[in-house]
Amino acid sequence: MKKLIKQVAKQNGVSVNEVRREIAAAIKEGMSSTEPEAVLFWSQFGGKAPTPEQLITVLLQSVSERV
């Protein structure tokens, strides 16, 4: 996952830290949603904010299950 984050940073001309900050901000915003589907999604992390790597792993698993 670290390699993926590094690749995204390079493609967007920003630092790895910036990519991680943006993902963390998206996690924080997503976790504050009251939409039932969002609440269900975030509940799988046990009430704790996942790391960017944890989130990416879960999202990739979700996508691969749907294909």
Buried (B, 14 or more C-beta within 10 A) or exposed (E): EEEEBEEBBEEEEEEBEEBBEBBBEEBEEBBEEEEEEBEEBBEEBEEEBBBBBBBBEBEEEEEEEEE
